[in-house]
Amino acid sequence: MEPDSTVWNCPFDYAEALEFDPSLKRLLTEEPVARIQLPHGEGWAWLVTRYEDVRTVTTDRRFSRHAVVGRDFPRMTPEPIVQDEAINVMDPPASSRLRSLVSKAFAPRHVERMRERTRHVVDDLLTRMAEHGPPADLMEHLAGPLPLITICEVLDIPEGDQAQLRAHARTMMNLRVDNKENAIRSKAEMREYFRELTAERRRNPGDDLISVLATARDGDEMLGEQELTVMAMVLLITGQDTTTYEIANLSCLMLSRPEVLAQVRSRPALLPQAIQEMLRFIPFRKGVGIPRVALEDVELSGVTIRAGDIVHVSYLTANRDGRKFDRPDELDLDRDGPNHMTFGWGGHHCLGAPLAITELEVALGSLLERFPELALAKPPGEIRWNQSSIWRYPLELPVVW
């Protein structure tokens, strides 16, 4: 590293509701390829913030996810969340093979079946909320239970195991330094749980998603034991918490902006497009995720990244890049392209995105239909937001109708 080069200290601890992190905006504007220091891990890393540069890093074979395995890479959490054998640290062709197998579980016919089941769950949850009466907490009555119920039904997780598995997932996402030992233990216990469960499903497959994964073939290829274990674990973690937080975030965004809520209510057919724009607009996580390693020298936006350097990307800033999006900091429900990066990009685009979108469409559509007078029960400025996790979401979302 050149002696006069700047390393930005980036705790990425900004958590002001759904406002955009000013440090990320500053990096995008002032130094789109910058050296950063993160709270945990060894040394510094590059952070790439422009849309086109993010697309390059996430699709160019000169950048490797797998090369981070075994390295104490700069990161947000004390203990790395990622599993060494997980699909999200694989490179092609290994990741391509696995994605081909896993994508069979998210074929349109499976997603449509999930949509029907989601609709039944949502109807039941909203009926209970109506019986509870206003004010009611939307986190408690809809955003919290829906994704957990849905993914556990899709994976056929016994009801008695669900609370503990969710607790493990939340422990792994915690940012506090004194949580490291708990995170290590939760990761190990969750892994062992899914090792036993996936072995049983391979012996006695049903019609659940784990069984589909266990029996899926691409020619003669099947998922290995460790691959299946880790894939099921990743599906549970990513299939519930992130969707919970996005249901809450999108609901809060609409209820905090009367003009947005009125637009969606007056044009119900707009909802799918509106959801895509809100997903682009909302900074739903803090900081960065899993980095890559440069396998050779690469130049991005006039900056040379050297072979062996760790490279993080920011999907959040890519979604706010004025070179790609007209009026990037405005919420425009009629916006038509380009595609946002909230579900990632390239070979690591979220495989469960179709299920997440299905849940968001069904949950928000049903909520607005069932409660035409829905409104926040307190001013937006009084809503408490999570401070301790990598995710941005309201701790409660009280509503009246």
Buried (B, 14 or more C-beta within 10 A) or exposed (E): EEEEEEEBEBEBBBBEBBEBBEBBBEBBEEBBBBBBBBBBBEBBBBBBBBBBBBBBBBEBEBBBBBBBBEBEBBBBBBBBBBBEBBBBBBBEEEBEBBBEBBEBBBEEEBBEEBBEBBBEBBEEBBEEBBEEEBBBBBBBBBBBBBBBBBBBBBBBBEEEEBEEBBBBBBBBBBBEEEBBEBBBBBBEBBBEBBBEBBBEBBEEBEEBBBBBBBEBEBEEEBBEEBBBBBBBBBBBBBBBBBBBBBBBBBBBBBBBEEEBBEBBBEEEEBBEBBBBBBBBBBBBBBBBBBBBBBBEEBEBEEBEBEEEBBBBBBBBBBBBBEEBBEEBEEBBBEBEEEEBBBBBBBBBEBBBBBBBBBBBBBBBBBBBEBBEEBEBBEEBEEBEBBEEBBBBBBEBBBBBB
